[in-house]
Amino acid sequence: MTIQLYGFWRSNAAFRVRVALALKKLPFEEIEIDILSGHQFDAAYAEVNAERVVPTLVHDGHRVFQSLAIMEYLDDIHPEPRLMPVDAREKAYARSLALVAVADAHPLIVPRVRKHLGQALGADASAIEAWCRHWTTEGLATYERLLMRRPPAPFALGETPGIADICIAGQIVLAEFNKIDLSAFPAVAALGTRCFDLPEFAQAHPSQQAGYSNAH
Ligand SMILES: N[C@@H](CCC(=O)N[C@@H](CS)C(=O)NCC(=O)O)C(=O)O
């Protein structure tokens, strides 16, 4: 089996997929698409991913995009360790937790949204920064309320890390980039510590990727 991942060090969605691949111990080659320089719009990559975003996973020549779909695909082709529970209610809860970041919090702060705020609405750099901090904080607050209702034991769905933990860890990475103090979100912070103590999470962190810069 050969796996390639079109990603980028700064991409939160690519981070999710890197963790999933690492938890499943699946080797892969990462191909960098610099989304901060606009290379997602290059003709060659636009052909790979019609949405013009990263990540895209290529498995034996078959392309899959959208990080949640990719993680579920990996669970289907390589079931152990499972990232998604089998039980219907647990699976729905895991997917719900994942979607708080994937569908609700993260899409509001991606490069194309930040760019549009500046170009269409005249927002300056500090207004865009405040926007990103606001929506990232909202995501963290939602996760905190959810984890208070059902405390991790020790991970969000139980004994082993899965898609929910991956997405919550990604939200913590966004908090770091947006300089948000996690002390107001102790349950999220504790789960994050548990995740990033694992090499699979730690090595997928943007700071461990080629090209990392803390200037962004
Ligand atoms: N919901 C998608 C998010 C895809 C996405 O927006 N990726 C960002 C990087 S994390 C991107 O490529 N942005 C390019 C842009 O906004 O122009 C997923 O989870 O895969």
The ligand as an ORCA input file, in Angstrom:
! r2SCAN-3c Opt
* xyz 0 1
  N     -13.092     20.836      6.139
  C     -11.840     20.622      5.449
  C     -10.976     21.851      5.601
  C     -10.150     22.079      4.396
  C      -9.449     23.434      4.498
  O     -10.091     24.493      4.568
  N      -8.120     23.361      4.519
  C      -7.370     24.568      4.655
  C      -6.107     24.302      5.452
  S      -6.449     23.689      7.063
  C      -6.968     25.074      3.294
  O      -6.447     24.348      2.478
  N      -7.228     26.361      3.049
  C      -6.894     26.997      1.833
  C      -7.651     28.291      1.687
  O      -8.398     28.651      2.611
  O      -7.486     28.919      0.642
  C     -11.127     19.400      6.032
  O     -11.365     19.107      7.207
  O     -10.358     18.757      5.325
*
